[in-house]
Amino acid sequence: MIEVVYFAWVRERIGVPRESVETEAATVADLVEELRGREKRYAAAFADVSALRVALDQELSEFDAALEGVREVAFFPPMTGG
């Protein structure tokens, strides 16, 4: 079981800030594919992953990163400084 957290417009499209997900995904990309297949709101949120960033257990990561041992996956748009 992995806790998946959504921020900003990702949360708005999916409609929940976080959820516990039962998954067999080996990587973040695999998890995204599973989520996309759930329903239209997930497909819309993950339509363009180049517009997303991911953090594993609160550390910035990549979509090809392994999920083994990970407790939390967070998806969010890129941050800009200012």
C-alpha positions in Angstrom: 0.0 0.0 0.0 1.4 3.4 -1.0 0.1 6.8 0.0 -0.3 9.0 -3.1 -0.5 12.7 -2.6 -1.7 15.2 -5.2 -0.9 19.0 -5.3 -2.2 22.0 -7.1 -4.0 21.3 -10.5 -3.3 17.6 -10.1 -5.4 17.5 -7.0 -8.1 19.7 -8.7 -8.4 17.3 -11.6 -8.5 14.2 -9.5 -10.7 15.6 -6.8 -8.9 14.3 -3.7 -5.7 15.5 -1.9 -4.4 12.0 -1.1 -5.4 8.4 -1.2 -4.0 5.0 -0.3 -3.3 2.9 -3.4 -2.9 -0.8 -3.5 -0.4 -1.4 -6.4 1.9 -3.9 -8.0 3.8 -1.1 -9.8 7.6 -1.4 -9.9 8.3 2.2 -10.8 6.6 5.6 -10.7 5.9 5.3 -14.4 4.1 2.0 -13.8 2.0 3.6 -11.0 1.1 6.5 -13.3 -0.1 4.0 -15.9 -2.2 2.2 -13.3 -3.7 5.5 -12.2 -4.4 6.7 -15.7 -6.4 3.5 -16.3 -8.7 4.1 -13.4 -11.0 6.7 -14.9 -11.2 9.9 -16.9 -10.1 12.3 -14.1 -6.9 10.4 -13.6 -6.3 10.2 -17.3 -6.7 14.0 -17.5 -4.4 14.6 -14.6 -1.6 12.3 -16.0 -2.1 13.1 -19.7 1.3 14.9 -19.9 3.8 13.7 -17.3 6.4 16.2 -18.7 4.3 18.8 -16.9 4.6 17.0 -13.6 7.3 16.4 -10.9 7.3 13.5 -8.4 8.7 13.1 -4.9 9.2 9.7 -3.2 9.1 9.9 0.6 9.4 13.7 0.3 12.5 13.6 -1.9 12.5 14.8 -5.5 12.7 11.8 -7.9 12.2 10.7 -11.5 9.5 8.7 -13.1 11.7 5.7 -13.7 12.5 5.4 -10.0 11.7 2.1 -8.2 8.9 2.1 -5.7 10.3 -0.7 -3.5 10.2 0.4 0.1 8.5 3.7 -0.8 5.7 4.8 1.5 4.6 8.1 -0.1 4.5 9.3 -3.7 3.6 12.9 -4.4 2.7 14.4 -7.7 2.9 18.2 -8.3 3.6 20.7 -11.1 7.0 22.3 -11.4 7.7 25.0 -8.9 9.0 28.4 -10.0 11.1 30.7 -7.9 10.5 34.4 -7.4 
